[in-house]
Every structure is written in structure tokens, then in C-alpha cells.
């Protein structure tokens, strides 16, 4: 089976039942990189409408990463020695990558979306390798992540990162380069073959020409050179005139709104709800996408109204939408970080980003212009072993740094009423529910989790009599010295379970 079959038949009607723990956790896993026990508990009982509005409003108001002092540097600002210049650039890129990793952890929906858009408006850092270009690319992603998609499309195409990556810097009026024009339609707005022609691409490339001025120093931001612009009339989607860059964007969104609406809302649906957007087995995904596209178009291509409608819907909170998306590498590590609430620093963030690269997700470097294909592509023989081993490495480091935070996690997970429990099943059940979307598949799987938790250092008769007949309750969650080790071993065990790979 290539993916979970989508049989969700719920509609876009608002979900009005107060959120339970299962759906609160689902919301945070999808809108951000999950959340702590405390955050999930605070969401329980809230209405989806109020909570989603709050999360969207927070994302709209969240600050972007501040411009570093080197944001506008070109090669003249770096040492003349090539090795020293390379070291400085690499250090700047590492600093920016760390800042972005922290933003992913802390900014919930804003940078969940900025990261999504980095896999839509794809560039590859190795193409241009200028820290300043990377900063302005990320800045564009963050500023527009929940904004107007037409504005977003216009701005991202003029970033130096994109102009270098898709050959805009080589698009001269007397020798047009079609690369960006093709991807603008095929990958960024309409979808492959969706109501455009080869002639539209050729004519569009002429209208996009002229952004070729790179200055005398490398890493200088690209600007427009009017002498390199094609001044002939061009015919795009049946419209004829001496069109330029801004005209292309206007014509595209005026003449192809339905195609744009469907294509973008389908991508949002598959990312946030379910990777299967067909209507097989009784699902109504196409109708949901239609409804979202209508909202998108009627709002003038604003992204936030689409997200509000989707995340408040019965369709989003349907049981069949929970736990059906395979975690990306970033999900794997950052979800673990947020769900445990363990202490971390910048080195943790950069180590996690480095680990993402080991298992298929190198930041700012998708493998091709189509981006990471997600879902099943995250899982193969090498990657699954890498996921297990790296997750265990991070858990081991957290344990070495402070074993007691594992006890704190378990106490938070079981809640105040059970904070002094002597029943191991209560603890294991709470942690399984915390780290898997809908628990483990079978009773036998749960028993294996229990076996992992019940280490030999704690005789079974030390547990509560309601768990072990004749038990003495000598083991107490908040007191026993063995508890941190038990929680640590349980998390290591869970990190290898199939359900742990899902969100």
C-alpha cells in the first residue's frame, strides 16, 4: 500500500465539540511541531474555532528572524583568502540555520508553514552559496507564509536565491531562458500541464527577462537591467502586450484563478490533512479541496482564511485524519523535543538539523526542484534504521544531561491525580498516548512497552496491588530512584515503534 487510503467523509462544517486530548494533540502535531503536555492540557476543553483563531493570529503577528549584520554583504566583505572566506560563510550559514531551527521549534504555525513553502518554492543553497541570499529567501518565506499568495509568488521570484537557482540571472531579452517560467506554472501555481502551453512558457520567459544585473562582486543582490529586457509584445494566456514581470503575475492570477486555487489547496490538504486527496473508498477530499479553493479565490488568494476554514472543520478533526502522515525527519526530532519538554540549546538544534540531513532532509537543499516528496519517501531500510539510532542518541544525551527530567515528563503525563501512582500501567499508558497519535496497534504491542518499562531492578511485587496481586506499592513514580531510567528505556522502545513514526 503506497499510503493510507483516505475514507474521511466529514465536511468543512465547523467542529463544535470541545477538544479532547486526542484532537488537541492532533492539532498541534499538524499546525506546528507538536507541543508539551502542559500546552495540550490547556487546549483540552477549548473550542476548535477559538484555539485555531488564536494560533493563526499568533502566526500572523510573530516576528521574523532579525537581519544579521552580514545580510547585505557581498564578496568584498569577506577575507581575500578563499579558505578564510569559505569558513566565514559556513559559520554564517550555520548561525542562520540554527536561528531558523529555533524558529521552527518556537513559532508553531508560522514556521511550520515557512518550512512547507520552502518545499514548494524550492531553491538549493549549493547553487548560490551566499549567506545573504539565504537570509532574504527565508525572510520572504516567513513574511508571506500566511499572507497573500499572489504577493508571495511575485516576491519569491525576485529573491536572488530563486533568480540564481532557476536561471533568472541568465534570462536575457535577446536569449530568453525558460527555466523559471516553466516552474512558475508547472510547480509553483498551476500544476503540470494544467491549462498552459509551451508558447505560454516561451512568451512568459521573455516578459520575465532583465533581472540579470549581478554587480562586479560575487554575492551581490540581483537587480533589473533594462537593457536586458525583451521589449517585444508577448501573448500570455491569450493576452497580448509588452508585458513585464508584474504583468505576468497579474495575468496569471486573473486568467487562471481556478487552476491556482485547486493546485495550492490540494497541496495544503495533502500536507496538513491526508496524503491521499482522491475520492476512493468513500472519501470526499476533492469536495473539501473545492471548498477551500473557493475560499482562497474569493479572498483574493489570502492563505490565512483557508487555514482557518480547514483547521476548524469536522474534516480536519475526523478520526480517520489522525495519525495518517509519516513524520518528516524534522517532525521526528523537533516533535520529540517539544513533546518531552527536555532542556536543549543551540547545539541540540544544529545536531538535529544535521541528523535530518542523514535521513533524507537536508535543510535548504531539497533533492530537486519538485522538493521532498514526503510521506513514504521518508521510510526505507537505511532511513528507518537511521531514525531509530539518531532518536536514541538524542534520548541518551537528554538522559545524561539530566535524568530527572524523564521523571518530570512522566509525572506531567499522568497528571496530578496520578502523580504518586505505584501502578506502572498508568504511566506507560500516559506516555504511549503522549508519543503516538492513537496509541499502539495491538494489546501485544502495549505489553511489550510495559515489559520495557518494568526493568529488572524493580521487582513486580513492588508495584501497586491493583496491578500486581499482593503488590506492596514500594515503587512510587515521584520517589523511586529507578523511575528516570524506566522512562528513558520506555522512550527508547517507543521510538522504534511504527506508530511513533506517524503524526
DOKE-242928 format. One record per residue (C-alpha): residue in one letter; x, y, z. Coordinates in steps of 0.02 Angstrom, whole numbers, plus 50000, padded with zeros to 5 digits. Layout:
AXYZ/...
//
This chain:
X500005000050000/X500765016649946/X499835026850076/X498395026350196/X496775026550097/X495775042150137/X493995037250183/X493625053450277/X491825058250240/X491675072950361/X491355090250289/X492055107750309/X490675111650434/X491415118250597/X491955105650728/X490985111450880/X491345097851009/X492575103851143/X494295096851104/X494825080951190/X496645076351218/X496735065951059/X496165080250947/X497115093851039/X498725083951012/X498235081150830/X498015099850804/X499725104050875/X500595090050781/X499935096650617/X499995115550646/X501715115450724/X503005102950783/X501865096150919/X501785102951097/X502135099551280/X500985090451399/X500525107251476/X500055115151310/X498985100251260/X498135100151431/X497735118651414/X496935115351245/X495795101551309/X494025108051326/X494305123051214/X493325125451054/X494245122150893/X493665138850824/X494385149350964/X496015139650976/X496325139550789/X495965158150777/X497205161150917/X498555150550835/X498305158650665/X498315176150742/X499915171950836/X500715166250674/X500185182150583/X500955192750721/X502535182650751/X504175191550713/X505335185350578/X507165181450607/X508085198250625/X509285202950487/X511075198350535/X512425211350510/X513035202050356/X511345201150269/X511905213250132/X513705207850118/X514475203149952/X516155195249919/X517065211549951/X516595209950135/X517445193150156/X519305189450177/X520325188850019/X520965171650068/X519745158949993/X519865146750137/X519525160250267/X518085167150164/X517335149650150/X517485146850337/X516615163450371/X515195159650251/X514955142450326/X514905149750501/X513595162550447/X512535149150365/X512675138450523/X512115153150629/X510625156650516/X510175138250509/X510205137450699/X509105152950710/X507885145150588/X507895128650683/X507435138050842/X506065146950746/X505355130250690/X505295124350870/X504575140450942/X503485148450808/X502205134550784/X501115138150632/X502175152250559/X503705141750530/X502785125550503/X502135134950351/X503755143650305/X504565126450301/X503115119750196/X503335133950071/X505215130650062/X504725113949988/X503545122449866/X504565137449809/X506125126849806/X507905133249794/X509545124449830/X510855133049936/X512295124849845/X511755133849685/X512155151149753/X513025148249921/X512815166249981/X512265168250163/X511395184750124/X510385176749983/X509845162950103/X509315175550234/X508205185350114/X507455169150047/X506995163550223/X506355180950262/X505215180250110/X504555163250166/X504205169450342/X503405186050293/X502235178050167/X501895161250248/X500095165650295/X499905180950184/X499345183850006/X499885170249887/X499945181849736/X501115193649829/X502115178649889/X502315171849713/X502875188849650/X504135191949789/X504925174549795/X505285175149609/X506375190549632/X507425183949776/X509225181649723/X509135163649784/X507745159749659/X508495170049518/X510105160149531/X509285143249559/X508085143949412/X509205153849295/X508315170549303/X510025178649306/X510315171349133/X508625176449060/X509095189848933/X507905198148814/X508825192648658/X509105175048726/X507685170248845/X507925156548973/X506305146849002/X506755138149165/X505875149549289/X504365152449176/X504115133649164/X504235130549351/X503145145749388/X501705136849302/X502145118549324/X502665118249507/X502255134849589/X500495139749534/X499555128649409/X500215110949414/X501005100949275/X500095102949108/X498635112049188/X497975124349058/X499575132148993/X500545128948833/X502355128548779/X502035145048691/X501415152548856/X503065147248936/X504115154648795/X503175171048796/X503205171948986/X505085169548989/X505255184848879/X504185195048998/X505225189349147/X506875194349067/X508055207849128/X508415202549308/X510215199349264/X511245213049348/X512395204349472/X513665218049506/X515525216449497/X515695207049662/X515005189549691/X513515187749809/X512855204949758/X510955205149758/X510225203449583/X509365218849510/X508475223349350/X509455228549195/X508265237049071/X509485234048928/X509235215248951/X507335215948946/X506355209548796/X505295224248735/X504275214748606/X502425211248626/X502085194548709/X500495184148710/X500175175248876/X498545165848908/X497795175048759/X498295192348822/X499465202348710/X500565217048759/X502335222148805/X502165212748968/X503465213149108/X503695203649270/X502245211949364/X501105209549213/X501485190949211/X500915189149391/X499335199349359/X498875189649202/X499225172949286/X498105176349435/X496755185049332/X496645171749195/X496955155749295/X496195158249469/X495285141449472/X496835131649425/X497885140749555/X496555138549689/X496405119749662/X498275116549646/X498785125949803/X497345119949911/X497695102049858/X499495103949917/X498925111550082/X497665097550104/X498935083750072/X500175091750191/X499015095750335/X497625082750322/X498005067250220/X499235062250083/X497815054249983/X496735067649902/X495705055849793/X493895051049822/X494135032249832/X493315021949970/X492015034950012/X493165049550049/X492685067049996/X494395075349984/X494045083049812/X492495091649879/X493475098050028/X494825104949914/X493475113049807/X492785121849961/X494495127750015/X494885133849838/X493275144149836/X493805152549998/X495555155249929/X494965163449768/X493565173849847/X494785180949975/X495965186849838/X497175172349869/X497415175350054/X498145159950140/X497545162850319/X495655161250282/X495965144350200/X496915138250352/X495585144550473/X494225135550375/X495195119350363/X495835118350541/X494135122150617/X493245108950513/X492475092250556/X493505085250413/X495155090050494/X494675082650663/X493905066750592/X494595050950671/X495225045050501/X496345060450482/X497305057050643/X498975048150634/X498995045450445/X500505055950395/X502285049450411/X503395061150509/X504725070150412/X506465070050490/X506125087550558/X504505081150635/X505405066450711/X506675076850807/X505755093050841/X504165084050895/X505215073951017/X505985090051083/X504315098651109/X503355083551173/X504645079351305/X504965097351357/X506775092351389/X508115105751405/X509055109651246/X510235122551174/X510815128551004/X511975113550988/X510465102051007/X509575111350867/X511045110650748/X511345092150789/X509525088550749/X509635097950585/X511215088250542/X510295072150583/X508875077250467/X510155077550326/X510725059950369/X508975053050343/X508445062450189/X508015080450234/X509485092250211/X508895109650257/X508855122250111/X509365108149995/X507865098149931/X508465084949808/X507635092949656/X506505107349606/X504985096449645/X505545096249826/X505495082049951/X504085070249906/X503725066650090/X502705052550167/X503315035550102/X504945042950039/X505465045950219/X505455027250254/X506665014750178/X507875002050250/X509275014450281/X508195029050338/X507155018950463/X508725012450547/X509415030050547/X507815036550627/X507945023650765/X509775026250802/X509765045250799/X508205046350907/X509075035051033/X510625046051029/X509615061551073/X508675052351211/X510325046251283/X511035063951283/X509485070651369/X509655056951499/X511495060251529/X511175078851548/X509765077051674/X508935060251713/X507635068451825/X506815077151677/X506215059851623/X505315057851789/X504575075351769/X503925070651597/X503045055351666/X502305065051812/X501635078151693/X500955064851576/X499945055551709/X499255071451784/X499075077251965/X497845063652013/X499115050051975/X500745058952016/X501065047052161/X500465031352074/X501255014452104/X500395006951951/X501605005751803/X500185003251679/X499535020851714/X501245028151675/X501545017951518/X499795021451453/X500025040251477/X501705040451389/X501125029451246/X499645041151220/X500815056151226/X502055049951095/X500915040950973/X499405048750886/X498165034950929/X499115022851040/X499935006350992/X499054995050870/X498824979250974/X498754973751155/X500324963651124/X501224979651070/X500684988051230/X501284973351334/X502984974651253/X503024992951303/X502584987651481/X504004975051479/X505224988651425/X504674999651570/X504724986051703/X506594984451720/X507354970351822/X507914982551958/X506104984152014/X505304967552066/X503494966052008/X502884964252186/X503464982252216/X502044988752109/X500274992652164/X499104978352213/X497854983652079/X499214979751952/X500104965152035/X499084954652158/X499874956452328/X500934970952272/X501734981652407/X501724998752318/X503555001052363/X503845008352190/X503155026152178/X503265036652020/X503825052652107/X505025044452229/X505845028652164/X507625030752104/X507315019251957/X505935029651878/X507015040651763/X507895025351693/X506235016651665/X505505031451570/X507105032951468/X507055014551418/X505205015751376/X505505030751262/X506935021551175/X505745007051147/X504345018251082/X505505027450963/X505655011350862/X503795007850854/X502875010750689/X501595021850774/X502965033550835/X503365037350652/X501635044550623/X500805061150659/
//
